[in-house]
Amino acid sequence: MKRGLLFLGSGALLGAVTLSGAASAQRAQGAVKPMAEALFWQGRDLFKQGQYPEACAKFEESHRLEPKPGTLLNLAVCHEKVGMLATAWAELGSVEEIARREGPEERAAFARAERAALERRIARIEIRMDAPPASLRLTLDGEPLSGAALNAPFPIDPGRHRVAAAAPGKKAWSTAVDVPPERASIVVTIPALEDAPAAPPSRAPRAALAPRATAAAPEAPADGVGRTLMAMGFSVGAAGLMVGAVAGALTLARSGALAEVCADDRCPPSRGGDLSTARTLANVSNAGFAVLAVGAGVGLAGLLMLPSQDATASPRAALTPVLGAGAIGLRVSF
């Protein structure tokens, strides 16, 4: 059959294919079969009106719902009308294979002739790559291809297409290819993929460092001994001062009273006890002041043992007499 006769009688062809296809195709169940049938006839009407893109959409959905060789043949003819020559070529090959197996032979012969005519018109693309890596990921318009697609031409529909290649540890590569509407041979060469830059080592988030506790410097032995001697010496001295002062004051009071009745340490017998008491208090006062002298000496020795705290300051001790109502003593401050 000549090609001109095919499209001259396209309406008759569609009808004839429909009748024969309906008799041999697998039956659809439920609401799917009526829907597929309705879509097919809508596609036929649109095809007759020259609305090829719309007709192709109807045929394609009908064939998806209920696959039939007749519907697929009409879809191939429609795809040829919209310029999708490679797609039509592939669909005609499927129709021919089914018709050779299931019949009728007239459909197989028609599909074979149409396919041979498209062979002289379709564009082909060849994707080449020397020594492709075993882990190569190759895609055409986002669809994955195996390594078998390399270095061999295959049909492709016209329009813009994108070829991409990637591999672990390599930079991804891609390019756009514009395929003309009719016969063409296009070669796309994928270069050796460049090594990807090494990823920087991942850094674990640095934990916030807690402020380091500053341990107190151990007190020097001389410092501790000196402070102990200071505390003990000045405390004992303060107690001696208080005892000596109180006893001295009482001694003076007794002595003043005895001076009126006694002469040259001779007192009337009635005042002998007072004289003895005055002498005892005088001895206690002397002893208290002696303790004051010893304690002050020990405290000063401890003060001299203290190390210097900084270049400009050194520990200082101050002795402050305390006189008050009913109290007498010595305050030590550092």
TORKOL-4160 file (C-alpha; in steps of 0.2 Angstrom, whole numbers, padded with zeros to 4 digits, m for minus):
334
<pt num="1" X="0000" Y="0000" Z="0000"/>
<pt num="2" X="0007" Y="0017" Z="m0005"/>
<pt num="3" X="0008" Y="0030" Z="0009"/>
<pt num="4" X="m0002" Y="0043" Z="m0001"/>
<pt num="5" X="m0017" Y="0030" Z="0000"/>
<pt num="6" X="m0015" Y="0028" Z="0019"/>
<pt num="7" X="m0018" Y="0046" Z="0023"/>
<pt num="8" X="m0030" Y="0049" Z="0009"/>
<pt num="9" X="m0042" Y="0036" Z="0017"/>
<pt num="10" X="m0037" Y="0039" Z="0035"/>
<pt num="11" X="m0055" Y="0039" Z="0041"/>
<pt num="12" X="m0059" Y="0023" Z="0033"/>
<pt num="13" X="m0043" Y="0016" Z="0040"/>
<pt num="14" X="m0047" Y="0021" Z="0057"/>
<pt num="15" X="m0064" Y="0013" Z="0056"/>
<pt num="16" X="m0058" Y="m0003" Z="0049"/>
<pt num="17" X="m0044" Y="m0005" Z="0062"/>
<pt num="18" X="m0057" Y="m0001" Z="0075"/>
<pt num="19" X="m0068" Y="m0016" Z="0070"/>
<pt num="20" X="m0054" Y="m0029" Z="0068"/>
<pt num="21" X="m0046" Y="m0023" Z="0084"/>
<pt num="22" X="m0062" Y="m0024" Z="0094"/>
<pt num="23" X="m0064" Y="m0042" Z="0089"/>
<pt num="24" X="m0046" Y="m0048" Z="0095"/>
<pt num="25" X="m0041" Y="m0036" Z="0110"/>
<pt num="26" X="m0042" Y="m0041" Z="0128"/>
<pt num="27" X="m0059" Y="m0037" Z="0136"/>
<pt num="28" X="m0060" Y="m0023" Z="0149"/>
<pt num="29" X="m0071" Y="m0025" Z="0164"/>
<pt num="30" X="m0083" Y="m0013" Z="0173"/>
<pt num="31" X="m0084" Y="0005" Z="0168"/>
<pt num="32" X="m0066" Y="0005" Z="0160"/>
<pt num="33" X="m0071" Y="m0003" Z="0143"/>
<pt num="34" X="m0085" Y="0009" Z="0139"/>
<pt num="35" X="m0074" Y="0024" Z="0144"/>
<pt num="36" X="m0060" Y="0017" Z="0133"/>
<pt num="37" X="m0072" Y="0015" Z="0118"/>
<pt num="38" X="m0079" Y="0032" Z="0120"/>
<pt num="39" X="m0062" Y="0040" Z="0120"/>
<pt num="40" X="m0057" Y="0031" Z="0105"/>
<pt num="41" X="m0072" Y="0037" Z="0095"/>
<pt num="42" X="m0069" Y="0055" Z="0101"/>
<pt num="43" X="m0051" Y="0053" Z="0095"/>
<pt num="44" X="m0057" Y="0048" Z="0078"/>
<pt num="45" X="m0068" Y="0063" Z="0076"/>
<pt num="46" X="m0054" Y="0075" Z="0082"/>
<pt num="47" X="m0042" Y="0066" Z="0069"/>
<pt num="48" X="m0055" Y="0069" Z="0055"/>
<pt num="49" X="m0056" Y="0087" Z="0060"/>
<pt num="50" X="m0037" Y="0089" Z="0059"/>
<pt num="51" X="m0035" Y="0092" Z="0078"/>
<pt num="52" X="m0021" Y="0080" Z="0079"/>
<pt num="53" X="m0014" Y="0084" Z="0097"/>
<pt num="54" X="m0031" Y="0082" Z="0104"/>
<pt num="55" X="m0034" Y="0066" Z="0095"/>
<pt num="56" X="m0018" Y="0059" Z="0101"/>
<pt num="57" X="m0022" Y="0062" Z="0119"/>
<pt num="58" X="m0039" Y="0053" Z="0117"/>
<pt num="59" X="m0031" Y="0038" Z="0108"/>
<pt num="60" X="m0017" Y="0037" Z="0121"/>
<pt num="61" X="m0029" Y="0037" Z="0136"/>
<pt num="62" X="m0040" Y="0024" Z="0127"/>
<pt num="63" X="m0026" Y="0013" Z="0124"/>
<pt num="64" X="m0020" Y="0015" Z="0142"/>
<pt num="65" X="m0037" Y="0010" Z="0149"/>
<pt num="66" X="m0039" Y="m0005" Z="0136"/>
<pt num="67" X="m0024" Y="m0009" Z="0126"/>
<pt num="68" X="m0029" Y="m0014" Z="0108"/>
<pt num="69" X="m0018" Y="m0016" Z="0093"/>
<pt num="70" X="m0031" Y="m0006" Z="0083"/>
<pt num="71" X="m0030" Y="0009" Z="0095"/>
<pt num="72" X="m0011" Y="0008" Z="0095"/>
<pt num="73" X="m0011" Y="0009" Z="0076"/>
<pt num="74" X="m0022" Y="0024" Z="0076"/>
<pt num="75" X="m0011" Y="0032" Z="0090"/>
<pt num="76" X="0005" Y="0029" Z="0079"/>
<pt num="77" X="m0003" Y="0037" Z="0064"/>
<pt num="78" X="m0008" Y="0052" Z="0075"/>
<pt num="79" X="0009" Y="0054" Z="0082"/>
<pt num="80" X="0016" Y="0054" Z="0064"/>
<pt num="81" X="0004" Y="0069" Z="0061"/>
<pt num="82" X="0011" Y="0079" Z="0075"/>
<pt num="83" X="0029" Y="0076" Z="0070"/>
<pt num="84" X="0033" Y="0063" Z="0084"/>
<pt num="85" X="0041" Y="0051" Z="0070"/>
<pt num="86" X="0052" Y="0041" Z="0082"/>
<pt num="87" X="0037" Y="0037" Z="0094"/>
<pt num="88" X="0026" Y="0033" Z="0079"/>
<pt num="89" X="0040" Y="0021" Z="0072"/>
<pt num="90" X="0041" Y="0012" Z="0089"/>
<pt num="91" X="0022" Y="0010" Z="0090"/>
<pt num="92" X="0021" Y="0003" Z="0073"/>
<pt num="93" X="0034" Y="m0010" Z="0077"/>
<pt num="94" X="0023" Y="m0015" Z="0092"/>
<pt num="95" X="0008" Y="m0016" Z="0081"/>
<pt num="96" X="0017" Y="m0027" Z="0068"/>
<pt num="97" X="0023" Y="m0039" Z="0081"/>
<pt num="98" X="0006" Y="m0042" Z="0088"/>
<pt num="99" X="m0002" Y="m0043" Z="0071"/>
<pt num="100" X="0011" Y="m0056" Z="0065"/>
<pt num="101" X="0007" Y="m0066" Z="0081"/>
<pt num="102" X="m0012" Y="m0064" Z="0082"/>
<pt num="103" X="m0017" Y="m0057" Z="0064"/>
<pt num="104" X="m0024" Y="m0051" Z="0053"/>
<pt num="105" X="m0009" Y="m0051" Z="0041"/>
<pt num="106" X="m0016" Y="m0036" Z="0032"/>
<pt num="107" X="m0013" Y="m0025" Z="0048"/>
<pt num="108" X="0005" Y="m0032" Z="0050"/>
<pt num="109" X="0009" Y="m0028" Z="0032"/>
<pt num="110" X="0002" Y="m0010" Z="0034"/>
<pt num="111" X="0012" Y="m0007" Z="0050"/>
<pt num="112" X="0028" Y="m0014" Z="0042"/>
<pt num="113" X="0026" Y="m0003" Z="0026"/>
<pt num="114" X="0022" Y="0013" Z="0037"/>
<pt num="115" X="0037" Y="0009" Z="0048"/>
<pt num="116" X="0049" Y="0007" Z="0033"/>
<pt num="117" X="0043" Y="0024" Z="0026"/>
<pt num="118" X="0047" Y="0032" Z="0043"/>
<pt num="119" X="0064" Y="0024" Z="0043"/>
<pt num="120" X="0070" Y="0036" Z="0030"/>
<pt num="121" X="0063" Y="0052" Z="0039"/>
<pt num="122" X="0067" Y="0050" Z="0057"/>
<pt num="123" X="0081" Y="0058" Z="0066"/>
<pt num="124" X="0094" Y="0048" Z="0076"/>
<pt num="125" X="0105" Y="0052" Z="0091"/>
<pt num="126" X="0121" Y="0043" Z="0096"/>
<pt num="127" X="0128" Y="0046" Z="0114"/>
<pt num="128" X="0147" Y="0042" Z="0114"/>
<pt num="129" X="0158" Y="0040" Z="0129"/>
<pt num="130" X="0176" Y="0033" Z="0129"/>
<pt num="131" X="0179" Y="0021" Z="0144"/>
<pt num="132" X="0163" Y="0025" Z="0154"/>
<pt num="133" X="0165" Y="0021" Z="0172"/>
<pt num="134" X="0156" Y="0006" Z="0179"/>
<pt num="135" X="0145" Y="0017" Z="0190"/>
<pt num="136" X="0140" Y="0029" Z="0176"/>
<pt num="137" X="0122" Y="0036" Z="0178"/>
<pt num="138" X="0116" Y="0041" Z="0161"/>
<pt num="139" X="0099" Y="0050" Z="0158"/>
<pt num="140" X="0090" Y="0057" Z="0143"/>
<pt num="141" X="0077" Y="0070" Z="0147"/>
<pt num="142" X="0078" Y="0063" Z="0165"/>
<pt num="143" X="0074" Y="0045" Z="0160"/>
<pt num="144" X="0088" Y="0033" Z="0165"/>
<pt num="145" X="0098" Y="0024" Z="0151"/>
<pt num="146" X="0109" Y="0009" Z="0153"/>
<pt num="147" X="0127" Y="0008" Z="0147"/>
<pt num="148" X="0120" Y="m0002" Z="0132"/>
<pt num="149" X="0113" Y="0015" Z="0125"/>
<pt num="150" X="0131" Y="0022" Z="0123"/>
<pt num="151" X="0140" Y="0022" Z="0106"/>
<pt num="152" X="0125" Y="0016" Z="0095"/>
<pt num="153" X="0112" Y="0027" Z="0086"/>
<pt num="154" X="0094" Y="0026" Z="0090"/>
<pt num="155" X="0078" Y="0036" Z="0084"/>
<pt num="156" X="0073" Y="0052" Z="0093"/>
<pt num="157" X="0058" Y="0064" Z="0092"/>
<pt num="158" X="0062" Y="0082" Z="0086"/>
<pt num="159" X="0063" Y="0096" Z="0099"/>
<pt num="160" X="0075" Y="0100" Z="0113"/>
<pt num="161" X="0082" Y="0086" Z="0123"/>
<pt num="162" X="0095" Y="0085" Z="0138"/>
<pt num="163" X="0108" Y="0072" Z="0140"/>
<pt num="164" X="0116" Y="0070" Z="0157"/>
<pt num="165" X="0129" Y="0059" Z="0165"/>
<pt num="166" X="0135" Y="0057" Z="0183"/>
<pt num="167" X="0146" Y="0046" Z="0193"/>
<pt num="168" X="0151" Y="0045" Z="0212"/>
<pt num="169" X="0166" Y="0056" Z="0215"/>
<pt num="170" X="0164" Y="0065" Z="0199"/>
<pt num="171" X="0156" Y="0082" Z="0193"/>
<pt num="172" X="0140" Y="0080" Z="0185"/>
<pt num="173" X="0139" Y="0084" Z="0166"/>
<pt num="174" X="0124" Y="0088" Z="0155"/>
<pt num="175" X="0121" Y="0097" Z="0138"/>
<pt num="176" X="0105" Y="0102" Z="0128"/>
<pt num="177" X="0102" Y="0095" Z="0111"/>
<pt num="178" X="0091" Y="0102" Z="0097"/>
<pt num="179" X="0084" Y="0089" Z="0086"/>
<pt num="180" X="0077" Y="0095" Z="0069"/>
<pt num="181" X="0059" Y="0089" Z="0063"/>
<pt num="182" X="0066" Y="0077" Z="0049"/>
<pt num="183" X="0080" Y="0066" Z="0045"/>
<pt num="184" X="0096" Y="0070" Z="0055"/>
<pt num="185" X="0111" Y="0061" Z="0063"/>
<pt num="186" X="0116" Y="0069" Z="0079"/>
<pt num="187" X="0132" Y="0064" Z="0090"/>
<pt num="188" X="0133" Y="0069" Z="0108"/>
<pt num="189" X="0151" Y="0065" Z="0115"/>
<pt num="190" X="0152" Y="0064" Z="0134"/>
<pt num="191" X="0169" Y="0069" Z="0140"/>
<pt num="192" X="0179" Y="0061" Z="0154"/>
<pt num="193" X="0170" Y="0066" Z="0170"/>
<pt num="194" X="0181" Y="0078" Z="0181"/>
<pt num="195" X="0184" Y="0073" Z="0199"/>
<pt num="196" X="0173" Y="0082" Z="0211"/>
<pt num="197" X="0181" Y="0092" Z="0224"/>
<pt num="198" X="0184" Y="0083" Z="0240"/>
<pt num="199" X="0171" Y="0087" Z="0253"/>
<pt num="200" X="0177" Y="0097" Z="0268"/>
<pt num="201" X="0178" Y="0086" Z="0284"/>
<pt num="202" X="0162" Y="0088" Z="0294"/>
<pt num="203" X="0165" Y="0097" Z="0310"/>
<pt num="204" X="0156" Y="0092" Z="0326"/>
<pt num="205" X="0149" Y="0107" Z="0335"/>
<pt num="206" X="0161" Y="0113" Z="0347"/>
<pt num="207" X="0154" Y="0111" Z="0365"/>
<pt num="208" X="0154" Y="0127" Z="0375"/>
<pt num="209" X="0168" Y="0126" Z="0387"/>
<pt num="210" X="0163" Y="0129" Z="0405"/>
<pt num="211" X="0174" Y="0142" Z="0414"/>
<pt num="212" X="0188" Y="0133" Z="0422"/>
<pt num="213" X="0187" Y="0134" Z="0441"/>
<pt num="214" X="0203" Y="0142" Z="0447"/>
<pt num="215" X="0209" Y="0132" Z="0462"/>
<pt num="216" X="0215" Y="0142" Z="0476"/>
<pt num="217" X="0233" Y="0142" Z="0478"/>
<pt num="218" X="0238" Y="0132" Z="0493"/>
<pt num="219" X="0243" Y="0143" Z="0508"/>
<pt num="220" X="0261" Y="0143" Z="0511"/>
<pt num="221" X="0267" Y="0135" Z="0527"/>
<pt num="222" X="0274" Y="0151" Z="0533"/>
<pt num="223" X="0258" Y="0160" Z="0529"/>
<pt num="224" X="0248" Y="0148" Z="0540"/>
<pt num="225" X="0260" Y="0147" Z="0554"/>
<pt num="226" X="0261" Y="0166" Z="0554"/>
<pt num="227" X="0243" Y="0169" Z="0555"/>
<pt num="228" X="0241" Y="0156" Z="0569"/>
<pt num="229" X="0254" Y="0165" Z="0579"/>
<pt num="230" X="0247" Y="0182" Z="0576"/>
<pt num="231" X="0229" Y="0176" Z="0581"/>
<pt num="232" X="0235" Y="0167" Z="0597"/>
<pt num="233" X="0248" Y="0180" Z="0602"/>
<pt num="234" X="0237" Y="0195" Z="0600"/>
<pt num="235" X="0222" Y="0186" Z="0608"/>
<pt num="236" X="0232" Y="0181" Z="0623"/>
<pt num="237" X="0240" Y="0199" Z="0624"/>
<pt num="238" X="0222" Y="0206" Z="0624"/>
<pt num="239" X="0217" Y="0195" Z="0638"/>
<pt num="240" X="0233" Y="0200" Z="0648"/>
<pt num="241" X="0229" Y="0218" Z="0645"/>
<pt num="242" X="0212" Y="0217" Z="0651"/>
<pt num="243" X="0216" Y="0207" Z="0667"/>
<pt num="244" X="0231" Y="0218" Z="0671"/>
<pt num="245" X="0221" Y="0234" Z="0668"/>
<pt num="246" X="0206" Y="0228" Z="0679"/>
<pt num="247" X="0217" Y="0222" Z="0693"/>
<pt num="248" X="0228" Y="0238" Z="0692"/>
<pt num="249" X="0212" Y="0249" Z="0693"/>
<pt num="250" X="0206" Y="0239" Z="0709"/>
<pt num="251" X="0223" Y="0239" Z="0716"/>
<pt num="252" X="0223" Y="0258" Z="0715"/>
<pt num="253" X="0206" Y="0260" Z="0722"/>
<pt num="254" X="0211" Y="0249" Z="0737"/>
<pt num="255" X="0228" Y="0258" Z="0739"/>
<pt num="256" X="0219" Y="0275" Z="0740"/>
<pt num="257" X="0207" Y="0269" Z="0754"/>
<pt num="258" X="0222" Y="0261" Z="0764"/>
<pt num="259" X="0233" Y="0276" Z="0762"/>
<pt num="260" X="0222" Y="0286" Z="0774"/>
<pt num="261" X="0223" Y="0274" Z="0788"/>
<pt num="262" X="0240" Y="0265" Z="0785"/>
<pt num="263" X="0258" Y="0271" Z="0786"/>
<pt num="264" X="0273" Y="0262" Z="0779"/>
<pt num="265" X="0263" Y="0246" Z="0775"/>
<pt num="266" X="0257" Y="0246" Z="0793"/>
<pt num="267" X="0238" Y="0246" Z="0795"/>
<pt num="268" X="0226" Y="0243" Z="0809"/>
<pt num="269" X="0222" Y="0225" Z="0812"/>
<pt num="270" X="0204" Y="0229" Z="0806"/>
<pt num="271" X="0211" Y="0233" Z="0789"/>
<pt num="272" X="0224" Y="0219" Z="0787"/>
<pt num="273" X="0213" Y="0210" Z="0775"/>
<pt num="274" X="0211" Y="0225" Z="0764"/>
<pt num="275" X="0230" Y="0227" Z="0763"/>
<pt num="276" X="0232" Y="0208" Z="0759"/>
<pt num="277" X="0219" Y="0210" Z="0745"/>
<pt num="278" X="0227" Y="0225" Z="0738"/>
<pt num="279" X="0244" Y="0216" Z="0737"/>
<pt num="280" X="0236" Y="0201" Z="0728"/>
<pt num="281" X="0227" Y="0213" Z="0715"/>
<pt num="282" X="0244" Y="0221" Z="0712"/>
<pt num="283" X="0252" Y="0205" Z="0708"/>
<pt num="284" X="0238" Y="0200" Z="0697"/>
<pt num="285" X="0239" Y="0216" Z="0687"/>
<pt num="286" X="0258" Y="0214" Z="0685"/>
<pt num="287" X="0255" Y="0196" Z="0679"/>
<pt num="288" X="0242" Y="0202" Z="0667"/>
<pt num="289" X="0253" Y="0215" Z="0659"/>
<pt num="290" X="0267" Y="0202" Z="0658"/>
<pt num="291" X="0255" Y="0191" Z="0648"/>
<pt num="292" X="0251" Y="0206" Z="0637"/>
<pt num="293" X="0270" Y="0208" Z="0633"/>
<pt num="294" X="0272" Y="0190" Z="0629"/>
<pt num="295" X="0256" Y="0189" Z="0618"/>
<pt num="296" X="0261" Y="0205" Z="0609"/>
<pt num="297" X="0278" Y="0198" Z="0606"/>
<pt num="298" X="0271" Y="0181" Z="0599"/>
<pt num="299" X="0259" Y="0191" Z="0588"/>
<pt num="300" X="0272" Y="0202" Z="0581"/>
<pt num="301" X="0283" Y="0187" Z="0577"/>
<pt num="302" X="0268" Y="0179" Z="0567"/>
<pt num="303" X="0266" Y="0196" Z="0558"/>
<pt num="304" X="0284" Y="0196" Z="0552"/>
<pt num="305" X="0282" Y="0178" Z="0546"/>
<pt num="306" X="0268" Y="0183" Z="0533"/>
<pt num="307" X="0273" Y="0183" Z="0515"/>
<pt num="308" X="0271" Y="0199" Z="0505"/>
<pt num="309" X="0254" Y="0198" Z="0495"/>
<pt num="310" X="0259" Y="0210" Z="0481"/>
<pt num="311" X="0272" Y="0222" Z="0476"/>
<pt num="312" X="0263" Y="0237" Z="0484"/>
<pt num="313" X="0254" Y="0230" Z="0499"/>
<pt num="314" X="0258" Y="0219" Z="0514"/>
<pt num="315" X="0248" Y="0212" Z="0528"/>
<pt num="316" X="0246" Y="0225" Z="0542"/>
<pt num="317" X="0240" Y="0223" Z="0560"/>
<pt num="318" X="0233" Y="0236" Z="0571"/>
<pt num="319" X="0231" Y="0236" Z="0590"/>
<pt num="320" X="0216" Y="0247" Z="0596"/>
<pt num="321" X="0213" Y="0249" Z="0615"/>
<pt num="322" X="0194" Y="0246" Z="0620"/>
<pt num="323" X="0188" Y="0256" Z="0634"/>
<pt num="324" X="0170" Y="0256" Z="0639"/>
<pt num="325" X="0157" Y="0255" Z="0652"/>
<pt num="326" X="0161" Y="0239" Z="0662"/>
<pt num="327" X="0174" Y="0233" Z="0648"/>
<pt num="328" X="0192" Y="0236" Z="0645"/>
<pt num="329" X="0203" Y="0227" Z="0631"/>
<pt num="330" X="0213" Y="0227" Z="0615"/>
<pt num="331" X="0206" Y="0225" Z="0598"/>
<pt num="332" X="0217" Y="0217" Z="0585"/>
<pt num="333" X="0214" Y="0221" Z="0566"/>
<pt num="334" X="0224" Y="0215" Z="0550"/>
